[in-house]
Amino acid sequence: MLANEAERLKPPQCVAFRTMERWVVIPVIARIESREGGRLYGYWFSRFTPEGAFREGPVDHVVDLGSDDDAGTLIDLIRGGRDLPVEFVQRLHVID
């Protein structure tokens, strides 16, 4: 293994952040599906896109959700029309 390969960090599979959509700041859970040329693409789940919308995702200032189980639980809340836990949402950065 080359030294450069050992130093590369793999981006998280599921991340969370807040963004402005329709003039409202909303929390988003993004499931990263591909990495092309330093850009991340995946499905964004929010109250406006509960079934997911494929978009380019932010690279910086996101919260790594750590496990697919945590992300799945949060996505299920969104799909069910329920709010994400307030303590969790307050930790999220707002991304442009």
C-alpha positions in Angstrom: 0.0 0.0 0.0 1.3 3.4 -0.9 1.7 6.1 1.8 -0.8 8.4 -0.1 -3.4 5.6 0.0 -3.1 5.2 3.8 -3.5 8.9 4.4 -6.7 9.3 2.4 -9.9 9.5 4.4 -13.1 8.0 3.1 -16.0 10.4 3.3 -19.0 9.3 5.5 -21.8 7.3 3.9 -24.5 9.3 5.7 -24.3 12.9 6.8 -26.7 15.5 8.2 -26.8 19.3 7.8 -29.3 22.1 7.5 -30.0 24.1 4.3 -32.3 26.8 3.1 -35.1 25.5 0.9 -38.3 27.4 -0.1 -37.2 30.2 2.3 -37.1 27.9 5.3 -34.0 26.4 7.0 -34.6 22.6 7.1 -32.6 19.6 8.4 -31.4 17.1 5.7 -30.1 13.6 6.0 -28.0 12.7 3.0 -27.1 9.2 2.0 -23.9 9.4 -0.1 -24.1 7.2 -3.2 -21.1 8.3 -5.3 -17.9 10.4 -5.2 -16.9 11.9 -8.5 -14.0 14.3 -8.9 -14.0 15.4 -5.3 -17.8 16.0 -5.2 -20.3 13.9 -3.3 -23.7 12.9 -4.7 -26.5 11.2 -2.9 -30.1 11.2 -1.9 -31.3 14.1 0.3 -34.1 13.4 2.7 -36.0 16.3 4.2 -39.6 17.4 4.8 -39.8 18.6 1.2 -38.2 15.4 -0.2 -39.2 12.6 2.2 -38.6 9.9 -0.5 -35.2 11.4 -1.4 -33.9 13.6 -4.2 -30.6 12.9 -5.9 -28.3 16.0 -5.5 -24.8 17.1 -5.1 -24.0 17.1 -1.4 -21.8 19.4 0.7 -18.3 18.2 1.6 -17.6 20.5 4.6 -19.4 21.2 7.8 -21.6 18.2 7.8 -22.3 15.8 10.8 -21.2 12.2 10.1 -24.0 9.9 11.3 -21.7 7.0 11.9 -24.0 4.2 11.2 -26.6 3.3 8.6 -29.0 2.4 11.5 -28.9 5.9 12.9 -29.5 7.4 9.4 -32.3 4.9 8.7 -34.0 5.9 11.9 -33.8 9.6 11.1 -35.0 9.0 7.5 -38.0 7.0 8.8 -38.9 10.0 11.0 -38.8 12.3 8.0 -40.8 9.9 5.8 -43.4 9.6 8.6 -43.8 13.4 8.7 -42.3 13.7 12.1 -39.7 16.2 13.3 -36.1 15.2 14.0 -35.0 15.5 17.6 -34.4 19.2 18.5 -31.0 18.5 20.2 -29.8 16.7 17.1 -31.0 19.5 14.7 -29.3 22.2 16.9 -25.9 20.5 16.3 -26.2 20.8 12.5 -24.5 23.5 10.5 -26.4 25.5 7.9 -25.0 24.9 4.4 -25.6 27.2 1.5 
